[in-house]
Amino acid sequence: MNHLNFDRESPVRRANTASMRKIVSGFCRTAMEDYRKAGYPFGKTMDGMLIWFEYGQFTTDN
């Protein structure tokens, strides 16, 4: 597991490989685009997008 930078002692898991960072950044771009199309119902921040996901993406413009 050393090639994945996985430390069993640490409670924090990080995306430290180039391929994992690419996957995560691609997801974030796609998610923000979907959030933009929904009209930023919780504001134009990452926190707002995360709240939107928590509510199941059922909200639209306020």
N, C-alpha and C positions, 0 to 999 in steps of 0.2 A: 503494500500500500504506500510505500514511500514515494512512488512516482505520482501519486495523487495528492501529495502533501497532507496526508491524513495523520493526525496525531491523536491517538486513542485517549491520552491523558487530558486533552483540552476539551472543554464543553462547547467551544465555538467551532463551527465548521465553516471554512472559507472556500470560495471559488478561486483557487490559486493557480489553476492551470489555464493556459491560453484558450483551449477549447471550451472550458466551462465559462470563462469570462465572455466569450463570443456568444454562447447560448443565452446567458443571462442578459447581456446587452441587447441582443436581438429581441428577446421577450419584452424587455422594458420599452424598446422603441415601438413595437407592435401594440403593447398595452396602452401607451400614451396616445398613440394614434386613435385607437378605439375610444379612449376617454375623451379626446378632443372632439371626435364625431358625436359623442353623447352630449356635448356642450359644456364640459367641465362643471358638472353639477355640484362638486365640492371644492371648487377653486382650482387654479392652475398650478398645483403643486403635486409632488409625488405622494405626499400624505393624503391629499384629496383623492388621488387615484386609488390608493390602498383602501380608503373608506368605501369608495365606489365598488371595489371588488368585494369587500366584506358584505355589502348589501346585495350582492349577487348580480350587479350590473343592471338592475331593473329601474334605476332612477334615470330621469332625463333632466332637461333644463329646469332650473328653479323658476 
